[in-house]
Amino acid sequence: MAIETRVEAHTIHITGYFNADAFEPLKAALSQISGQIVLSFDEKCFINSTGLAVLMDLPIKDRSITLVHPKAHFRRVFEITGMARDFEVVGTV
C-alpha cells in the first residue's frame, strides 16, 4: 500500500489480493490522514468478501472516501450491496 498526497485528496494505492489481512495496514494508513481520501485499486486487484468487510469496517466518520476501480463489475458489487451509499465509486480519478 502506498499513500500519495495531493492538494485535493490523499490517495492510497491498493494492489494484489485485498482481504482481511489488509484491515490493519489500511486502518494505520487512514489514521495518518484526514479529509478526502481516494482508495485506488489496481486493475488486477482481487477483492473477496472479507475485503468488502474490511471496507465496511473502516473508520469513515468526518471523511469522504472515493473508491476507484477500472472494472465495471467491481463497481456493480458496491451498488448491489448498498455500499455505494457510503462511498463514491468511480472507474477513474
Buried (B, 14 or more C-beta within 10 A) or exposed (E): BEEEEEEEBBBBBBEEEBBEEBBEEBEEBBEEBEEBBBBBBBEEBEBEEEBBEBBEEBEBEEBEBBBBBBEEEBBEBBEEBEBBEBBEBBEEE
